[in-house]
Amino acid sequence: MISGNRIHLRSILSLIMKVFSVSGVACAKKLKSAFGHLPSLYDHSESWDDHIRILKIITDMFLPHIGLSELEDECFSKILPKAVMMFESMMKEIMAQVGGLSSQNTELCALLRNILQSMMQIIDALSACVRHVGTFEETPDLVAIRSLPACILKVLRDTFQHCKESEVVYCGRLSLVADLLQGLFKDAYSLQKALLELLDRISLDSSASEEEVSDIVRVIHSLLDICSVICNLDMALHANTWKFLIKQSLKYQSLVEEHLHHGDISNSLCNNLLVSFHNSVELAEQIKHADLQGGTQSPEQKLFQRTAKMCRFFANTLVHYIKEFKFFLTKYCSCFHQLYLQIISKFPPSLCAPKLPLTLSEELNMAALVPMDALLSQLLPLRRFAEVVLQHELRLSLEHELPQCLLLMNVLSQLASQPEEVLQLWYTGSQFSEETPRLPLYQAVFTSFRRCYTERKVPVLLPGVMMNGQAQVQVTFHHHICVQLCANVAALPPVYFPVLERCLADAVLQADTQTAVLATDVWCFTARYGTAELCLHHVLLIAKLVKSCTTECYQLSHLGMLLRRMVFLMTPNHQMELVKCFLPCEMENLPVWRHVLLRALSYDARHRVEMDIVALSQKALTDWQNGGYKLGQVDKVNVVLLSLLVVVRGHSSPEEQCMLSALRIVTQLWLRMSPDQVQTHPVLQYTLQLLLSLSSIFVKNIEPQVICQALSCVDALVSQKCADQLLLAALEFLSSLGTIFVPPDSQSQILPRLTSLFRALLANRSWLLHQHALEAFSHFAEITNHEEVISQSLSVEETKTKVVNYLSKTVNIQENVESRLKRLKLETQIIVQHNERLENNTVNVSNRLAAEASADSEPYPKRARQETNAEEEYSRYIQTAVSALKALQALTEGKSITAKPSPQWLESRLQELQTLITHIRASSQTT
């Protein structure tokens, strides 16, 4: 059969020579007759040499004489598919034989080289076909050459794939065929260029047939397949192929948009962008480490510039493609979101961003960071993108938490120029159950900010706002977010204001304190930027929430902080209205006023609040005294003391009337405090804490015996486990004692106890208490006249060393950046768990135990009296008597302050008490 084909081939060649020796019409008739035999012979040829010989005859001799209208039916459709099959069989033969290739196996080497040369001949024949079509003056229809693009693109794809895998395929023996592979690649490169130029000439209008549309879609998808092969092969070829692919997609947009594989195209663009971006970052780091920042450009720098250019090309191409086909890309918004986060995470202030030289960093900014803004502007109108970004349970890696927050900030900055439907999409969140759940934008911002624990603690720095005449400075993450939020609120349409209020309230009421501070900052700006009536409305609402909170409620501190700052923004008339709504003379309203800084109030409002709180405090103390000093009534005393502390802290002069009244109340209470009872009853420990805080303010006006009583109570508690807040109040009081000179007759009672307390607290193992102890002792040492207390408190060498190091600001361990970040991440996990426990209403064990102990401290009135031994009864009655006598002493000694004389019957009653005491002593001696 083969020999027969060869004989027939020689006869055809002889006929061809005769045909081309004749001219005119006879030549054309004989040419057509001769060409009619070639496709059949071509189909039945089994030798590659015969195939290629016939293919060359067709393309070199017959093709130039075939008209455009006959090309597809008479030539291309008959010979090109067979040429592709032959090309594929050659590829398979190479893969089957290449394993035995070596320099010694000359026969196999020659065989493989011959196959590669034959493949180059096929590509050359295909190039001839393209050149011939290009010689026609009229633009060809795609139908007239429909087999040509498909077959060529298949050959190109296989060729590029083979060249790309050549190092693996030839496995160390590449040098034996390298010259032919290089030639094969160049020929394929030229063929693709020629084909793309030809296809660029072709145009389809709206009347194009489905077959033509299908052909152009097939071309675009084939080019996409080629792009996946050549991505790491040749930058210029890769970029030019993508340019043509996108150009054709846009050129025939109305025809092909419903048929294109938009997901494959967009995903490929995203992947290419990420690959080129990561390669650029790696090259920049290599340049930095190799210190190649000299005047002359190194090969690494040139490669970096080319790679960054490819990165910019893919970023801009992706943006352009999304712009034109955005409504076909909604299902891929999650990919675009991840792309944005991955790129932003490699730029400052992200903690995982590499530190690069300025010039390289600026090039990367232009290549990747700047196009991300354009990308976001194209995605903003897409509902699916908003649903992805604003979803409730957004699971992100730690390195993507900050980029997510910056993404939301970018959304905020771009919304001002968006139409109403886009604003509603982002600001309001999901409104109906059938919608995919999404958070309001403000809530998403606060949630994202909360998750950036480590970045807030470092803190990361971002560019501040440009001010006229001032250089731009770096500001903290909190500052940056706050300014951006406030700027957005200033331009917020009124219809979205209720959503803002709800988001601010949610942020204040969640467990993370710094997020609550951020929400408070924005809320205060909103109140100040709005009307006075709005500010009043918000303050009254917040005050109601504060009043409704229990002391164990973690939201109370956040609401109290907000109330404290909002009162500053109220007008004097509105402050008086607040006073009328929450009268300070009523016990139930005191929780509101304990959170208000009285200096924020106008004179009239402040005077009213102070007088009412002092009067209520005095009444509560009198009621307690008249009720027999029952422990069950101490809670009420503590409530008024806490509010009294607010009054006292707002005054600088102790001579004012309210301060004198407060001092009298504090003195009376100190004389009722017993160290033994304080040790036993937690409710009295809280009283002690408040008295210590008050006394640190009144320290210069308190009598020495009161100071001695205070130190005795503290001394009784230091040795046992008690609340940190109590010890902190004790340290504040001890520190204030440095401002006074203890009279000589009281020094023996006060100074030793003071020394003992400082020594014990400085040795405390809690880092928080130890730090405060150092601060308190240092302040005391700077101003005290009793220097012997200093030396005696530092009798332990370890304590002395710590104090000296603190005073000299010596840092024992210098923490490097990596260790600090690691520590902060570990702390983050603890804080997250703590906040989650709070929000899940987990009961704080210590608070529960304290509440239970307080509730059980006073027996029920009708409970049966429990039997006690005689010694306990003696002790209890003596303590009661001592407390009563001390209170009486405080009244008599305080007459110089109040300028009121003692009752006339006092002397006779004291005489009666003296007689009673004499009888008791005599009776005890006889028994």
SEFI-514239 format. One record per residue (C-alpha): residue in three letters; x, y, z. Coordinates in steps of 0.25 Angstrom, whole numbers, plus 5000, padded with zeros to 4 digits. Example, Ala and Ser with C-alpha at 12.3 -4.5 7.8 and 13.67 -1.06 7.14 Angstrom:
<nodes>
Ala504949825031/Ser505549965029/
</nodes>
This chain:
<nodes>
Met500050005000/Ile501150105004/Ser501950064991/Gly500650084983/Asn500450224989/Arg501850264986/Ile501750214971/His500450294971/Leu501150414977/Arg502250414967/Ser501150414956/Ile500450534962/Leu501750614963/Ser501950584948/Leu500550634945/Ile500750754953/Met502050794946/Lys501250774933/Val500150864938/Phe501050974942/Ser501750974928/Val500451004922/Ser499851144922/Gly498451204922/Val497051134923/Ala497650994920/Cys498551014932/Ala497451054942/Lys496650924937/Lys497850834939/Leu498250894952/Lys496850874958/Ser496850734953/Ala498250704959/Phe497850764972/Gly496650674973/His497550554975/Leu498450614986/Pro497450614998/Ser497050474995/Leu498550434994/Tyr498850525007/Asp497750445015/His498250305011/Ser499750335013/Glu500350275025/Ser501750325025/Trp502050455031/Asp502950495020/Asp501950465010/His500950545018/Ile501850665019/Arg502250655005/Ile500850665000/Leu500550775010/Lys501650855005/Ile501250834990/Ile499850884994/Thr500251005002/Asp501451044992/Met500851004979/Phe499350994979/Leu498951094990/Pro499351224983/His498351184972/Ile497151154981/Gly496151274983/Leu495651324996/Ser494251264994/Glu494851124992/Leu495851115002/Glu495051055014/Asp494250955006/Glu495350914996/Cys496650925004/Phe496650955019/Ser495450865024/Lys496150755016/Ile497650765020/Leu497750845033/Pro497050745042/Lys497950635037/Ala499150725039/Val498750745053/Met498650595055/Met500050575049/Phe500550675059/Glu499950615071/Ser500550475066/Met501950535065/Met501750585079/Lys501350455085/Glu502550385077/Ile503550485084/Met502950455098/Ala503050305095/Gln504450305090/Val505150415098/Gly505450325110/Gly506550255103/Leu507150385097/Ser508650405100/Ser509850455092/Gln510350315090/Asn508950275084/Thr509250345071/Glu508150275063/Leu507050315073/Cys507650455074/Ala507550465059/Leu506050415059/Leu505650515070/Arg506250635062/Asn505650585049/Ile504250585056/Leu504550725062/Gln504850775048/Ser503650715042/Met502850785053/Met503450915049/Gln503050885034/Ile501650865038/Ile501651005045/Asp502351065033/Ala501151005025/Leu500151065034/Ser500851195033/Ala500751195018/Cys499251175019/Val499151295028/Arg500051375019/His499251335007/Val497951385014/Gly498551515017/Thr498851545002/Phe497451564999/Glu497051704998/Glu495651685004/Thr495451645018/Pro495151495019/Asp493951445027/Leu494151355038/Val493351245032/Ala494251255019/Ile495451205028/Arg494751145040/Ser495651025040/Leu496951105040/Pro496951175054/Ala496451055061/Cys497550965055/Ile498651065057/Leu498251095072/Lys498250945075/Val499650925069/Leu500151055076/Arg499651005089/Asp500350875088/Thr501650935083/Phe501751035095/Gln501350925104/His502550835099/Cys503550955100/Lys503050985114/Glu503250845119/Ser504550825111/Glu505450825123/Val504650715129/Val504350635116/Tyr505850625111/Cys506350615126/Gly507750665125/Arg507950635110/Leu507250765105/Ser508550815099/Leu508450705088/Val507150765082/Ala507250915088/Asp507450975075/Leu506250915069/Leu505350945081/Gln505751085080/Gly505451095065/Leu504151025068/Phe503751125078/Lys504151245069/Asp503351185058/Ala502151165067/Tyr502251305072/Ser502251365058/Leu501151275054/Gln500251325066/Lys500651465063/Ala500251455048/Leu498951385052/Leu498551485062/Glu498751595052/Leu497851525042/Leu496751505052/Asp496851655056/Arg496451685042/Ile495251605042/Ser493951675047/Leu492551615051/Asp491351705052/Ser490051675059/Ser489551595048/Ala490651485050/Ser490151345050/Glu490151255062/Glu491251175055/Glu492151295053/Val491851335068/Ser492251195072/Asp493551205064/Ile494051335071/Val493651285084/Arg494451165082/Val495651245077/Ile495551325090/His495451205099/Ser496651145091/Leu497451265094/Leu497151255109/Asp497651115108/Ile498951165102/Cys499051265112/Ser499051165123/Val500251095116/Ile501151215113/Cys500951285126/Asn502351245131/Leu502951235117/Asp503051375111/Met502551505117/Ala502351575104/Leu501651465097/His500751445110/Ala500351595110/Asn500051605095/Thr499251475096/Trp498451535107/Lys498251665100/Phe497751605088/Leu496751515096/Ile496151635104/Lys496151715091/Gln495351605084/Ser494451595096/Leu494051745096/Lys494051755080/Tyr492951645080/Gln492351675094/Ser490951675090/Leu491051545082/Val491951465091/Glu491651515106/Glu490651405108/His491551295103/Leu492851325109/His493451255121/His493551375129/Gly493951295142/Asp495151235135/Ile495551365129/Ser495451445142/Asn496051335150/Ser497251325141/Leu497451475141/Cys497351475157/Asn498351365157/Asn499351425147/Leu499251555155/Leu499551485168/Val500651405162/Ser501351535156/Phe501051615169/His501751505178/Asn502851495168/Ser503051645169/Val503051645184/Glu504051525185/Leu504951595175/Ala504851725183/Glu505351655195/Gln506451585188/Ile506951725183/Lys506851775197/His507651665203/Ala508651665192/Asp508851815194/Leu508651835179/Gln508151985180/Gly509352045172/Gly509352135160/Thr509452035150/Gln508251935148/Ser508551795151/Pro507851675144/Glu507051655157/Gln506551805156/Lys506251785141/Leu505451655144/Phe504751725155/Gln504251845146/Arg503751745136/Thr503051665146/Ala502451785152/Lys501951835139/Met501351695136/Cys500651715150/Arg500151855146/Phe499651795133/Phe498851685139/Ala498251775150/Asn497751875139/Thr497251765130/Leu496451705141/Val495851835145/His495551865130/Tyr494951725128/Ile494051735141/Lys493551875136/Glu493051815123/Phe492551685128/Lys492251715143/Phe490751655143/Phe491351525137/Leu492351515149/Thr491451535161/Lys491651385165/Tyr493251405165/Cys493151525175/Ser493751435186/Cys495051415178/Phe495151565175/His494951595190/Gln496051495194/Leu496951555183/Tyr496851695189/Leu497151645203/Gln498351565198/Ile498951685191/Ile498651785202/Ser499251685212/Lys500651705206/Phe500651855207/Pro500951935220/Pro500351945230/Ser500051795230/Leu500951725240/Cys501251615230/Ala501751725219/Pro503251715216/Lys504051845218/Leu504551885204/Pro505352005200/Leu504552125196/Thr504752125181/Leu504351975180/Ser503151995189/Glu502652115180/Glu502752025168/Leu501951915175/Asn500952025179/Met500752065165/Ala500651925160/Ala499651865170/Leu499151955180/Val498652065172/Pro497851975163/Met497151915175/Asp496452045177/Ala495952045162/Leu495551895165/Leu494751935177/Ser494052045170/Gln493551945159/Leu493051845170/Leu492351935179/Pro491051935171/Leu490951775171/Arg490051725182/Arg490751595182/Phe492051665185/Ala491451745197/Glu490851605202/Val492251545202/Val492951665209/Leu491851695219/Gln491451545223/His491151515237/Glu492151405240/Leu493351445231/Arg494451345234/Leu495851415231/Ser497251375234/Leu497951465244/Glu498751535233/His497451575225/Glu496751635237/Leu497451775235/Pro497251775220/Gln495851745222/Cys495651865231/Leu496451955221/Leu495551905210/Leu494351945218/Met495052085220/Asn495252095205/Val493752065202/Leu493352175212/Ser494252275204/Gln493652235191/Leu492152235195/Ala492052385194/Ser492052375179/Gln491152255177/Pro489652265174/Glu488552245183/Glu488352095181/Val489852065184/Leu489752145197/Gln488552065201/Leu489251935198/Trp490351965207/Tyr489852045218/Thr488551975222/Gly488951835222/Ser487951725219/Gln486551765221/Phe485751635218/Ser485851495222/Glu485951445207/Glu487151525205/Thr488551475207/Pro488951525221/Arg489851645221/Leu490351745232/Pro490151895231/Leu491451955227/Tyr491652025240/Gln491451895248/Ala492451825239/Val493451935241/Phe493351925256/Thr493351775256/Ser494551775247/Phe495351875256/Arg495051785268/Arg495651665261/Cys496951745259/Tyr497451725273/Thr498951705270/Glu498951825260/Arg498351915270/Lys499351885281/Val500651895272/Pro500051995268/Val500151995253/Leu500252135247/Leu499552195235/Pro499552325227/Gly498852435234/Val497952545228/Met498652645220/Met498552785226/Asn498852925220/Gly500252965223/Gln500652835230/Ala501352715226/Gln500552585226/Val500852495238/Gln500652355242/Val499552325252/Thr499052205259/Phe498052105254/His497052155263/His497252295259/His497152265245/Ile495852185246/Cys495252295255/Val495552405245/Gln495052325233/Leu493752295240/Cys493452435245/Ala493752485231/Asn492752385225/Val491752425236/Ala491852565233/Ala491352535218/Leu490352435222/Pro488952455216/Pro487952465228/Val487152345223/Tyr488252255228/Phe488452325242/Pro487552225249/Val488452115244/Leu489652185249/Glu489052205263/Arg488752055264/Cys490152015260/Leu490852115269/Ala489952055281/Asp490351915277/Ala491851955277/Val491752025290/Leu491051905297/Gln491951795292/Ala493051745300/Asp494351795294/Thr494751925301/Gln495551995290/Thr494451965280/Ala493452035290/Val494452155291/Leu494452165275/Ala492952165275/Thr492952265286/Asp493852355278/Val492952345266/Trp491652365275/Cys492252495281/Phe492552545267/Thr491152515263/Ala490552585275/Arg491452705273/Tyr491252715258/Gly489752705260/Thr488752785267/Ala488652815282/Glu487352745283/Leu487952615277/Cys489052625287/Leu488052635298/His487252515292/His488452435292/Val488852465306/Leu487552435312/Leu487552305305/Ile488952265310/Ala488552315324/Lys487352215324/Leu488252105320/Val489252135330/Lys488252135341/Ser487652005337/Cys489051935337/Thr489451855349/Thr490851875355/Glu491351735349/Cys490851775335/Tyr492151795326/Gln491351895318/Leu491251985329/Ser492752035328/His492552065313/Leu491252135315/Gly491752215326/Met492952265318/Leu492052305307/Leu491152375316/Arg492252445323/Arg492752505309/Met491452535304/Val491052625316/Phe492152725311/Leu491452745298/Met490152785304/Thr489652925306/Pro489452985320/Asn487852975318/His487952835314/Gln488852805325/Met487852855335/Glu486752775328/Leu487652645330/Val487752685345/Lys486152695345/Cys486052555338/Phe486952485348/Leu486852565361/Pro488152545369/Cys487352545382/Glu486752415378/Met487552285382/Glu487152215369/Asn487752325360/Leu489152325367/Pro489652215357/Val489552325346/Trp490252435353/Arg491452345358/His491852345343/Val491752495341/Leu492952585342/Leu492352705350/Arg493252805343/Ala492552775330/Leu491352835336/Ser490952985337/Tyr491053055350/Asp489553045353/Ala489452895349/Arg490752855357/His490352935369/Arg488952865369/Val489552725367/Glu490652745378/Met489652795388/Asp488652675386/Ile489752575386/Val490352625399/Ala489052635405/Leu488652495401/Ser489952445406/Gln489752505420/Lys488352455420/Ala488752305417/Leu489852315428/Thr488852365438/Asp487852255434/Trp488952155436/Gln489252205449/Asn487852215454/Gly487652075449/Gly488652015458/Tyr489852015448/Lys489251885441/Leu490151815431/Gly488951795422/Gln488851955420/Val490351965416/Asp490051945402/Lys489252075402/Val490352145409/Asn491352095398/Val490452155387/Val490452295393/Leu491952285395/Leu492252255381/Ser491452375376/Leu492052455387/Leu493452425382/Val493052485369/Val492652615376/Val493952615384/Arg494852585371/Gly494252705364/His494752805375/Ser496152865377/Ser495852945390/Pro495552865403/Glu494952995409/Glu493652985401/Gln492352955408/Cys492152825400/Met493552775403/Leu493452805418/Ser492152725418/Ala492752615411/Leu493952615421/Arg493052605432/Ile492352485426/Val493652415423/Thr494152435437/Gln492952375443/Leu492952255435/Trp494452235438/Leu494152225452/Arg493152115450/Met494152035442/Ser494651915450/Pro495851825444/Asp495251705449/Gln493851725442/Val494551775429/Gln495251645429/Thr493951565430/His492951645421/Pro493251675407/Val492251785407/Leu493051855417/Gln494351835408/Tyr493651915397/Thr493252025407/Leu494752025411/Gln495152035396/Leu494252155395/Leu494752225408/Leu496152205404/Ser495952275391/Leu495252385398/Ser496252395408/Ser497352415398/Ile496752545394/Phe496452595409/Val497752545414/Lys498252675419/Asn496952705427/Ile496852565433/Glu497252545448/Pro498352455451/Gln497452355458/Val496652335446/Ile497952315438/Cys498352205448/Gln496952145447/Ala497052135432/Leu498452075432/Ser497951975442/Cys496851935433/Val497751915421/Asp498751845429/Ala497651745433/Leu497351715418/Val498751715411/Ser499151585417/Gln497851515412/Lys497251505397/Cys496451625394/Ala496051695382/Asp497151765373/Gln496251895373/Leu496351905388/Leu497851895388/Leu497951995377/Ala497152095385/Ala498052065397/Leu499252095389/Glu498652225385/Phe498352255399/Leu499852215404/Ser500352305393/Ser499552425397/Leu500152415411/Gly501452465406/Thr500852605406/Ile500652615421/Phe501452625433/Val501052525444/Pro501052585457/Pro502152535467/Asp501152475476/Ser500552385465/Gln501752345458/Ser501952225466/Gln500552175462/Ile500552215447/Leu501952205441/Pro502252065445/Arg500952015439/Leu501252105427/Thr502552035425/Ser501951895427/Leu500951925416/Phe501851985406/Arg502851865408/Ala501651765406/Leu501051825394/Leu502451845387/Ala502651695389/Asn501351665382/Arg501451565371/Ser500351625362/Trp500951705351/Leu499851805352/Leu499851825367/His501451825367/Gln501451935356/His500452025363/Ala501251995376/Leu502552045370/Glu501752175365/Ala501152195378/Phe502452175386/Ser503252265376/His502252375378/Phe502252365393/Ala503752365393/Glu503852485385/Ile503052575394/Thr503052515408/Asn503752575420/His503852435427/Glu505052385420/Glu505152265430/Val503952205424/Ile504752195410/Ser505952125416/Gln505152035425/Ser504151995413/Leu505351955405/Ser506051865415/Val505851745405/Glu506951745395/Glu506151695384/Thr505051805386/Lys506151905387/Thr506651865373/Lys505351865367/Val505052005372/Val506452055368/Asn506251995354/Tyr504852065353/Leu505352205357/Ser506552195347/Lys505552135336/Thr506452015334/Val505851905325/Asn506251775329/Ile505851695316/Gln505851765303/Glu504751695294/Asn505051685279/Val503951705269/Glu503751565266/Ser503551525281/Arg502651635283/Leu501751605272/Lys501751455277/Arg501351505291/Leu500251595286/Lys499651485277/Leu499651395289/Glu498951515298/Thr497951535286/Gln497451385288/Ile497251415303/Ile496551545301/Val495651485290/Gln495251365299/His494951465311/Asn494051555302/Glu493351435297/Arg493051385311/Leu492551525315/Glu491651525303/Asn491151385305/Asn490651435319/Thr491651345326/Val491551375341/Asn492851435347/Val493151345358/Ser493751445367/Asn492651545365/Arg491651435368/Leu492351395381/Ala492451535385/Ala490951565383/Glu490551435390/Ala491451475402/Ser490851615402/Ala489451555402/Asp489751465414/Ser490451565422/Glu489251615430/Pro488351505436/Tyr486851505432/Pro486051585443/Lys485251465447/Arg486351355446/Ala486551285459/Arg487751335467/Gln488951245466/Glu489651195479/Thr490951255481/Asn492051235492/Ala492251345503/Glu493551395497/Glu492951425484/Glu491751505491/Tyr492751585499/Ser493551615487/Arg492351655479/Tyr491751755490/Ile493151815492/Gln493251845477/Thr491851915477/Ala492251995489/Val493552045484/Ser492952075470/Ala491852155477/Leu492852235486/Lys493752265474/Ala492552325467/Leu492252405479/Gln493652455480/Ala493652495465/Leu492352575468/Thr492952645480/Glu494252675473/Gly493652725460/Lys492852835467/Ser494052925463/Ile493752895449/Thr492252915450/Ala492253025460/Lys491052955467/Pro491152945483/Ser490952805489/Pro489552775496/Gln489452815510/Trp489052675515/Leu490352615508/Glu491252635521/Ser490252565530/Arg490052445521/Leu491552425519/Gln491652425534/Glu490552315535/Leu491352235524/Gln492552245533/Thr491852195545/Leu491352075537/Ile492752045532/Thr493252045546/His492151945551/Ile492451855539/Arg493951855543/Ala493651825557/Ser492651715553/Ser493751645544/Gln494751655555/Thr493951585565/Thr493551475556/
</nodes>
